Amino acid sequence: MAFKESEIQKMMKSLDLTREEAIQLLQDDADDVTAELTPEQEKVAASMVRADRKVETAKRGRPYVPNEDKRHLMSLLEIAVGHNPDVTDWNITNVEREATFHYKGELYRLTLAKPRVKKD
């Protein structure tokens, strides 16, 4: 059986094998794969090859704390901008962060962002 030169070189480099040892290892692997399997065994083998090897870790997240100051600011912006006769379709998409509206036929998006405090 002929093997790709890149596969042989990869085996030689990664496992520190001679060329003959790498070819023999590839031949042994190929013989194992070509063994007679029932269709059910082939399905199990295929699912094992695709098995998820990722280790599950506990999620570390902070609980969400509503920011009442940002909510209040958005309501003030709604009062200030929303009462303008040229503003239509005022829509708060995120109570603490974003609103959209049309001004003279053009769509605008208002995003409220609070920079983080620098730690020394």
C-alpha positions in Angstrom: 0.0 0.0 0.0 1.4 3.4 -1.0 1.4 6.2 1.6 1.7 9.9 1.1 5.2 11.2 1.6 3.8 13.9 3.9 2.3 11.3 6.2 5.6 9.4 6.4 7.5 12.5 7.1 5.0 13.6 9.8 5.3 10.2 11.5 9.1 10.3 11.3 9.3 13.8 12.8 6.6 13.6 15.5 7.5 10.1 16.7 11.2 10.2 16.0 11.0 7.0 13.8 13.1 5.8 10.9 11.5 5.7 7.5 10.9 2.0 7.6 9.4 2.2 11.1 7.0 5.0 10.0 5.9 3.0 7.0 5.4 -0.1 9.1 3.3 1.9 11.6 1.1 3.4 8.9 0.7 -0.2 7.4 -0.4 -1.5 10.8 -2.9 1.4 11.2 -4.3 0.7 7.8 -4.6 -3.0 8.5 -6.6 -2.2 11.7 -9.0 0.0 9.8 -9.7 -2.5 7.1 -10.8 -5.2 9.5 -14.3 -6.7 8.9 -16.9 -4.7 10.8 -20.7 -5.1 10.8 -22.6 -2.0 9.8 -23.6 -1.4 13.4 -19.9 -1.6 14.5 -19.0 0.9 11.8 -21.5 3.3 13.1 -20.1 3.0 16.6 -16.6 3.4 15.3 -17.5 6.5 13.4 -19.2 8.0 16.4 -16.1 7.3 18.5 -13.9 9.1 16.0 -16.1 12.1 16.2 -16.4 12.0 20.0 -16.3 15.2 21.8 -13.0 15.4 23.7 -13.6 18.7 25.3 -13.5 18.7 29.1 -16.6 20.2 30.6 -15.7 23.1 32.9 -17.9 24.9 35.3 -19.2 28.2 33.9 -17.9 31.2 35.7 -20.2 34.0 35.2 -21.3 37.0 37.2 -24.9 37.3 38.0 -26.6 40.2 36.1 -27.1 43.3 38.2 -29.6 45.8 36.7 -28.1 49.3 36.4 -30.9 51.7 37.5 -28.8 54.8 36.6 -28.6 53.7 32.9 -32.3 52.9 32.9 -33.1 56.3 34.2 -30.8 58.0 31.7 -32.6 56.1 28.8 -35.9 57.3 30.1 -34.6 60.9 30.2 -33.3 60.5 26.6 -36.7 59.2 25.6 -38.3 62.3 27.1 -35.8 64.7 25.5 -35.6 63.2 22.1 -39.0 61.5 21.9 -41.0 64.8 22.2 -39.3 66.4 19.2 -41.9 66.6 16.4 -39.2 65.5 13.8 -38.6 62.2 15.8 -40.8 59.3 15.0 -40.8 55.6 15.9 -38.8 55.9 19.1 -38.1 52.3 20.2 -35.9 51.2 23.1 -34.3 48.0 22.0 -32.3 47.5 25.2 -33.6 49.2 28.4 -30.1 50.0 29.6 -28.2 50.5 26.4 -29.8 51.1 23.0 -32.7 52.9 21.3 -33.6 53.5 17.7 -35.7 56.3 16.1 -36.3 58.1 12.8 -35.3 61.7 12.5 -36.5 63.5 9.4 -36.9 60.1 7.7 -33.5 58.7 8.6 -33.0 55.8 11.0 -30.7 56.5 14.0 -29.5 54.2 16.7 -28.5 55.7 20.1 -26.1 53.6 22.2 -25.4 54.4 25.8 -22.0 53.2 27.0 -20.3 53.6 30.3 -16.5 53.3 30.2 -15.0 51.1 32.9 -13.1 52.8 35.7 -9.3 52.4 35.3 -7.7 50.5 38.1 -4.2 51.6 39.2 
